Amino acid sequence: MTMDDRYERIVRFAAEHANRARIIEHKTAIVDLASAATVFDVTRAAATYVVETKEGVFAVIALASGHLRWRALGRALGLRQLHLASPDVVKDRTGYDVGTVGPLFLGIPAYMDRRLLPYDMIYCGTEDAHHTLAIDPQLIVEQNDVVGWFDGGEFTQRAQAM
């Protein structure tokens, strides 16, 4: 599946679930939380990470505020040697390029941060830096093979003040 195909699939998905998802178009290319802050409330931004472990390849869908402490998260989830997957593995297993991974059409099991659930809408990637998906987090749950849950606040390393 090419980028255009995946993006178009996400657009169709949002249209089919118009009461629970929509595409936001923006001139600013979103490449980090600073650029995202010019478009939407980053406290509601979700990041989708692809990780490798001794047990396999998984997605980790979490609030994007702060850096996850991977070793501690892996221990809590019962996953050994958890680390971010290489760009080749991400592309091969999900079809997404690193940095553009969204929470839909992943094709791999997922672990999800419970902190996403209280929001009516969260913001996440679409594989296109000029379009963001606003989506009901429960819809992400419904569309994925969620094999486990965690509280990202317990595994987040916040940026330290200078």
Secondary structure by P-SEA (a helix, b strand, c coil): ccaaaaaaaaaaaaaaacccbbbbbbccccccaaaaaaccccccbbbbbbbbccccbbbbbcccccccaaaaaaaaacccccccccaaaaaacccccccccccccccccbbbbcccccccbbbbbcccccccccccaaaaaaaccccccccccccccccccc
